[in-house]
Amino acid sequence: MLVSPVCKSIAFTAAFSWVLQHGHAAAAVPTSSSVQRNGGGTTTIITSGTVSEFPSLLNAEISDLIEGLDSGLFTSIDLVKAYIARINEVNSTLKAVTQINPDALSIAANLDAARAAGTNKGPLHGIPILLKDNIATFDKMENTAGSYALVGAKVPEDSTVAAKLRQAGAIILGKTNLSQWANFRSFNSSNGWSSTGGQTEGAYFQKQDPSGSSSGSGVASSLGLAAASLGTETHGSILSPAQINNLVGIKPTVGLTSRYLVVPISERQDTIGPMARTVKDAAYLLAAISGKDLKDNYTSSIPFSTVPDYVSACQLGSLSGKRIGIPRNLIPNPPSASFQYIISTFTNALNVLRQANATIIDDLYLPGQDLMNLGPYQLHVMNAEFISDLPKYFASLTSNPANLTGLHSLINWTKSHPHLEHYPERDVVRWEAALNITGHGNDSPYFWGNYSAQVYAAGPQGILGALKNHSLDALVLPTWWSPTMPALVGTPVVTVPLGKLPNDGSVVEERDPFGELVHWAGNLPFGISFVGEGFSEEKLIGLAYDFEQKTKVREAVEVYIKPKTELRDVVAERLQKQAAKTGGRYGVWERTKSAVGVF
């Protein structure tokens, strides 16, 4: 909103007093339609209605934050300070965030000034977002992929997705930890571990395996350490940590979001997508980062000139009339009682779809699942692509202190810095296998044979064939088993919280091979996935949103560790300092709609 210079000299003393006494602006504060002159030269603007609550950052939606910023209830500086405080309160335990942008507060101040002057940069104006530490930014932050080999390396400009976030008005708050090299280094490492960031842990029980490789992005978003975050996925690295951290995750079609200046694994499978607390929040981010980019030729396959309005796709009733397929042969029949619990919860959730007037085509058989068991096609494809794509990223660097040129030099650097890279206790077997088994890049007949086999299995014999042959709008799966086929053919998936494992002692705790992380325990969240054809994100978002609103699972799953700082604390502290400087002229509060504005 616009605020006149006159309003900027007026103090909403009643609201401020309430904040000081009670710690928040509460709905019980009475107001009326008048202007009251007070002693000491202060003035209270009193408008009919009631004063609204500050949003709780654990579950605040982006629309809540935008409303609060536009009304003046708080500023982007307040938001940044609150999120930094929350990071500091839990990060020594969870190690979700590796870097705070040293310019975040100055960027927030500039965006606050622009908002006060009536300028809106975009739909994310003043909203703090975290990026996985393999998405490059042209600022004072590093882009390390979790390795000291890239510390000090410089890029020529922002990655395209980072630039698009800035164009939308977002504040890039910092970087999140990840499974080192996006989980493409070791066979004996753990999810969420990197040499630069340490071991990330989840917040739903002590020592929780956060999944990966977008581990820190998942944990940070789940605890409200930022409004939302970006992750990357080659095979499951958004979907898996999103479900394990009780989040919505969107794995976009390969080519919908540019990979320019993102540390690669596979150009045919890599994609960048949002991890957020709600479908609509994820839609805000996806809308901001999608679109064609001359620096990533895969984006030329986007079939539309204007990015769809993914936020407007969040409509109740989106499930009505849709045809949904359930590929049961992609869901195993494991002996584990916990997996049976997940499958049972999923089957019960299909009734939500039926009650929403969707048609369920159950027990589909996808023959491509059997074909994929004939050979490790994807492993050979990723090995060959990594050999070809990694040197391109290294060549793009304007500063490369480790003199990295390709996979050989990276292996040598890692082995020659064992104290930094925790070698050999964390091996480099994935890299050595890429060289020893594959030995070729993605321009070889060896590569094309394996790639063609995986596309055939997951495409016409898999999810694409099922969607076409049965005239389906989407496939639905438990998220545990949704990533593989979409990864092989580059198609989109949206995961939504579905439930949690019971806390009644029936779940047998299991640890990772290092014995450091618990990857199976009571209270473990799990999700449901909506799978579609290429560039069907708009439809999938609508389906996922409708399901989310009909189930509301996320807030029913409790974390064991929680940041304490809230926006009300930061605003109260700011107004106290302002009062001390002005001798009682506490600041400016103005009533707009149902919110109290602070200027």
N, C-alpha and C positions, 0 to 999 in steps of 0.2 A: 504494500500500500504506500501511498505518498503521504508524507507528513510535512505540514507547513512549518516554517521557521518559528512561528508563534507557539505551535504545539511543542516544539523542542525545548521550551523554557518552562513547561508545566510539569508538576509532579503529581503522580497518583499516589498520595500519601497513605490512603486507606489500604490499598493493595500492598504497598511496600511494607507497612506495619504488619500486615498479615503474614507476609513472607518471612519477616524477621522473627515473629512469634511462633509460627507454625511450620516453617520450612518449605512451604509451597503456597501457591495461589489456589485456594480451595473453592469448590463450587458453592459453598455456603455463604461466601461474602456477598452481602446485599448491595445492590446499586440502584440508582434512580436516574432520571433525566434532568440533571441540573449541573451548574458550574458553581463550586463552592470556593469562596475566598477564605484562606486560612491565615492565621497569624504568622509572622515571620516571613511574609512575602511569598509563601507557597500557594499553589492552587490545586484543587482536586477536580478532575473531570469525572463526573459521575453519570453513567448512562444506564438506562433500564436493562435489566437482565441479571445474570450472575457471572462471576469470574470463573473461568474454566481451569482445569488441572493442567499442569505441565505433563507432557507425555512421558511415560516410563521408557527409558532407553533400551531396556531389555527386549521390549516388544514393539517399540515405536515404529510406525510405518512411515515411508517417505512422504506420503500425503499429509500425515500429522506434522512432520517436520516442516514441510513447505508452508502449511497453514500457519504454524507458529512463527516462522520467519516472516511471512508476508504480513501478518497481523502485528508483528513487533513484540510478541510475547518473549522472544529471545532472539539472539543474533547468531550469525555463523561463527563469530569468535567464541560465543558461549558454547556452541556445539563442539567446536574443535577442542576447547579446554576440557569440556566434560568427557569427550572420548579419550583424550590423552590421559586424563586422570583415571578413567576406567581401565585403560590398557595397563597403566602402572600398578593398579591394584591387583591384577591377576597374572600379569605376564611372567613374573618370576617363577610361577608354578606351571603355567600352561605354555609359555613360549610360542604364542601364536603370531606375534608381531615382531619383526626383526628390525624395522627402521621406522622412525617418525620423520615425516617431511619437515626439515627445519624452517621451511617457508610457509608452512600451513597456516600459521596465525596471520602472517602478512597477506596471504592470498585471501583469507577469510575477511580481513579488514577491507580489502579492496572490493570484495563482493558485497559486503555490508554497505559500503559507501555507494556502490552502484545501485543497490536496491533502494536506498534512501533517496537517491536522485531520480528514481523512476525507471531505471534501466534493468531489464531482466535478460541475462545472458542465455537462458534456456531452461528446460524443464527440471534440471538438477541444480539450479542456481543456489550456491552456498551449501550444498549437501556433501559431507565428507565420505569418501569412498576409499577402501583399501585395495591394493593390487597384489597379486601373487608375485613373488620375487623372481619371476622369469619374464615379466612384462616390463620393457624398458621405458624409463622416463628421462627426459632431457632436463635434469635439474641436479640438485645436490645429493640425490640418493643413488645408491648402487643398484645394479641389476646382476645378481650373482648366480642365479639358479641354485643357490645354497652352497656354492663352492668358493673357496679362497682363490681358485684359479681365475675367477672373473672379478675379484675385488680390484678396484682401480681402473677397470676397463670402462671406456666411454663410448657412447653411441652418438651419432650425428644429429639426432632429433628425437622427439617423442615417438614411441610406437604409435601406430595409427589409432588403436583403441584408447590409449592414454590421451592423445590429442583430441579425440572425439568426446571423451569425458570432459575435458577442459572446455571444449566448445559448447557443451551442454550446461556449463556452469558449475560442474562438480569440483570439489576440493580433493585432490589426491593426498590423503592423510598420511599414507605410509605404505610399507611393504609387509607382506605376510610370509611366514615360513612355509616350507614345502618339503616334500620328500626330495632329496637332492637330485638334481638333474631330472626333475619330474618323474622320479622313480625309475630312471633308466641308467643306473650304474651298477647296482649290486643285486645279487640273488639272496644275500644274507643280511640286508639292512632292514630297517623298520620304517613303517609309515610315519611321515612327519619328522624324520630326522634329516638334518643337514649339518655340515661342518660349521657353517657360518651362523646358523640359528639354533643349534641344539635340538632337543627332542620336544616337539609339540605334543601336548596331551589334550584330550577332550574333556568336557565339563560335566558329563552325565554320570560318571562315577570316577573314583580316584584311579589314576594311571590309565585312563581310557585311551585305547588306540584311536587316534583321530581319523583313521583312514587317510588316503592320499590319492594323487599327490598334492592336491590343493588343500592341504591339511590346515594351515594357519588361516586361510580364507574361510574355511568352514567353522572353525572354533571362534574366530573373531566375529563373524556375523551372528553366530548363535547366541553370543553373550552381549550383543549390542556394543561392540568396541568400535563400530562405525555403522553408518546407515546400511551398508551392504558391501560386498566385495566382488572382485573378479577372480575367477580361476581359469585354468586351462585343462583341456582333456584330449588325450590321445585314445585312451581306452579306460573309461570309468573314473577319471580323476576329478571330475566335477560331480557326477552322479553319486559316487560312493561316499565321499566325505560330506556331501549335502545330506544324504539320508542318515548317516551315522551321527551327524550334528544337528538333526531335527530341523532341516532347512528345505526350502525350495531351491532346486538347481536346474538351470537350463543348459543343456548341451546342444548348441546350435548346429545347424547344417554346416558342414565344412564349406567355407567360402562366404557365409553370411557375415562373419566378422573377420577383419583382416588380421593376419599373423605377422605383419611387418614389424620387425624388431622385437619379436618374442622368441626366446630361446627354443629351438625346434626339437622335435623327435621325428615326426613324419608329416610331410606336407599333405598327404592324402587323408590323414586322420586328425591332425591337430586342429583344435578350435578353441576359441575364447568365449566364456560365457559367465553369467551372473550367478551368485550364490547369495540368497536373501531370505528374510524371514517370512515373506509372503509372495504369492504369485505376482501380485501387482507391483511390488517392489522390484522383483526380478524383471518384469516387463519394462519398467522405467529404464533400467540399465541396458537391457537388450536393445531397446529403441535408440538409445544414445550411441551405442558402439557399432551398430550394424551399418552396412552399406558398401558400395563399390569403392575400390582403392586401386589405383594404377600400380601401386607397389606390391600388390598381391594379386597375381593374375587369376587365382581361384575365385576371387570376388566377381569376376566378369560373368560368372554363371548365374548370378542373381537375376531372377526373371522379372524383376520390377524396377522401375526407375525411381520410385519413392518408397522408402522403408514403411511398411505397414504400421499403423498406430497400435502397437502391442498393448498399450495401457487401456485403450478403448475396447480391446478384445476381452477384457476382464468383465464378463457379463454373466449374471445369473441366468439360468436357462440354456446355457450353451450346450449342455449334454442332451437336451431334448431333441429327439429325432435322429440322433447320431447312431451309426453302426460301429460297435466296438468288438474287436476280436481278441480272444484269449488263447495264445499259443501254448497250450499246456505242455507240449513236449520240450519247451524251453525251461520249464520249471521242474527240477529234479524231484525225486521222492526220497529225500535223505532220512536216515534213521534218527537224526537228532530231534529231540522233542522241541527244541527251540525253533528249529527251522519249520517243523510242523506247525508250531504256533503262528509263525509268520505267514505260512501258506493259508492257514485257517482264517486268519485275520483278513488276508487278501480276498479270499473267497467270499467272506461275509461282506466285504466292501463292494463287491459287485452288485449287491442288492441296492446300494446307494445309487449306482448307475441306472439300474432298472427302475427304481422309484422316480428317477429324474427323466424317465421316458426315453432312455437309450435302449437300443436293441443289442443284446449280448449274443455274440456268436461264439460259443464256448467250445473248448476242446479242439482247437485248430491244430493241425499237424504240419510242421514246417520241415520238409525233407533236408533242407540245408544244414540243419543241426547235425545230422548224421554225416554229411559230407565234410563238415569242419573237423570231425574226429579222425579223418583220414590223413591229416598232416598238419604240422604247425605253420600253416601259411602265414598267419599274422606276424609271428615272430620273425620270419624271414623278411617279410615286407618292412617291418619297423627297423630291423637291422640295416637293410639296404638304404632305407630313407635316411636314417640317422647318419650313415657314412656320407651320404650326398649332401644333406641339408645343414649339418653342423658347420662345415667349412664356410658356407655362405654367410652364416651369422658372424663367425669370427672375422671374415673379410670385411664385414660392414662396420666393424669397430674403428673409431678414430684414435683410440688408445688401447693397447693390448699388452699390458705389462708382462704377462706370462708367455707372450709370443705363441699363442695358440693358433694352429693352422687347420687342425682336423683331429680326428679321433686318435691317431697315433700320438700326436703331441700331448693331447689331454691325458692319455693313459700314462705317458712318461712323466708329466708334471705331477700327477696325483701320486704315483709311486715314489717320486723323489721328494715329496712333502708329506711323509706319513704322519708326522705329529699334527699337521693341520687337517689332513683329510681322513684321519682315523683308518689308515691302511696298514696292515691287511685285515684288521678285524672287521672292516667293511670292505668287501672285495670289489673288484672291477670286472667280474665275470661276464656281465651283460655286454660290456664293451669288447672284451676279448672274444666273446662268442660272435659278436657282429663281424669282427675281422677274420676270425678263424673259420667260422662256419659259412658265413655269407661271402665275405671277401669281395663283394661287388656293390656298386652303387645302384641307384634306381633307374639306370639306363641300360641294364643288362638283361639278356633273355631270362636269366635265373630269376630276377625280380619279377618280370612280367608274367612268368608262369605262375608264380605264387600269388601275385596280386589278382590275376584273372580268376584263379581258383577261389580265392576268398570272396571276391565280388559276386561270383556266380552262386556260391553257397548262401551268402547273406542277402543277396538281391533277389533274382527271380525264383530261387529255391528257398528263400527266407522271407524276411519281413516285407520286401517290396512286392514279391509275388503274392503273399497273403493279402496285403492291402488292395492290390488290383483285382485278384481273382474273386474276392468276396465282397468287393465294393465297400470297403471299410473306410471309416474316417480316421481310425487309430487302432493300434494294439495297446493292450494294457497288461502290465507285468509287475510282480514284486520287483522293487529296484535292485535287489540282490542279483537278479538274473537279466536285467534289461540292457547293460552296456554293450555286450559283445557284438551282436549283429549290427546295430547302428554304427558302431565304431568302424566296422569293416567296409561299410558302404557310405559313411559320412552323413547319415541322416539324423534328424533332431529327436531329442528326448526331453521331457519335463518330469522331474520327480517332485513329489509332494509328500509331506509327513503323513504316515498312515497309523503308526502306533509305537509301542515300546515293548520290550520283553518284560515279563512280570517280575515284580520285586518280592515274590513270596518264597524265595529260597529254592525254587525248582530249577533255576538256570545254573548249570555247572560253569564256573568261571574258567576261562581259558586264557593263556598268555601267549605272547609272540615268541619266536625262537630265542630271542635274547632274554626272555623272562622279565623284561622291563615294563611292557605294556599289557594291559588286559583288553583283549579284543572281543570278549564274549562274556556278558554278565547281565544281571537284571538291570532294568532301566535303559538298556541299549535301544535307541530309536531306530526305526526302519521306515521305508517309504514305498510308495506306489508310483509307477512310471507310465506316462502316456507317450507312445512311440508313433511317429508318423513318417510320411514321405518327405523328400527334400523340400526345404523352404515352406513347410507347413506349420511353422512356429505360431502364426497367428491363430490357427485353429486349435493347436495343442494347448496354447495358453488359455483360451476360452474354456476348454474341457477341464484343464487342471484347476482353474479358478473356481468353476462351478462346483467341482468336487471338494476343493478346499473349504469353500464357504458352507457346504452342507455337512462337513465333518468337524472342522475346527480342532484338529488334533494337537497342533504344535504347543499351545499354551498349557496343555494338560500334562506335559512331560517336564519334570523339574530338573534343574541343574544342581550339582552339589556345591559349586563354588560360583559366587556371583559378585560382580563389581558393585560398589556402594554408591559412587558418585552419580547424581542425577542433575538434570538441567536446573532444577529449582535451587540446588546448592550453589551452582556456579552463578546464577542470576542474583541470588541473595548476597553472595560475597561481593559481586560487582557493585551492587547498589549500596552495600555497607561502605565500601571504599569511596563511592561517589558521594555518599552522605557526609563522610568525614572531610572530604575536600571542599564541599559546598556549604557546610554548616547547616545541614538539614534539608537542602534541596536535593532530594533523593534520586532524581532521575525522572524520566518521562514515562508515564503509563497512559495508554489510550485504549478505550474499549472499542473493539471492532468485531462484529458478529458475536461470537461467544468466547472470544479470547481477550486476554489482557495484553496490551502492547508495551514493550520496553524499548526505549531508544537511548 
